[in-house]
Amino acid sequence: MSGPKIEHVRKVRMLYKTILRLHRGFPNAAMKELGDGYAKDEFRRHKEADPTQTRIFMDEWTTYAINLSKQLGIKGPKTAKPVGSKMSELHVDSLSEEQIVQLYELYQETIKKPSEAN
């Protein structure tokens, strides 16, 4: 492995671990499990992505981590804003069909009652 490749792998791993640590601050275990599973799947799916996709992927997940850290706050979610944010119509329109299906599946998971989970 060359130097830049090692550095890239280190950055990806650090971002992934940061996201998992942030998920520990979610108000309940079901949200943590859903977030961890989604992040794991997405990072695995983009493991062999081309450089352009990788840059977009890293930018989006970095933005997610920054926004989530602001929403959870230093003392946890009880003292910060509600977790999540609205997507603009323009952003939704830019999603691929696969991403829209994924977004809908995530939405369905978030509205399940605890008895329906798993």
Protein Blocks (a to p, Z undefined) as FASTA:
>chain_A
ZZklmmmmmmmmmmmmmmmmmmmmpmbfklmmmmmmmmmmmmmmmmmgcfklmmmmmmmm
mmmmmmmmmmnomnojklmccedddddfklmmmpcfklmmmmmmmmmmmmpcfklgZZ
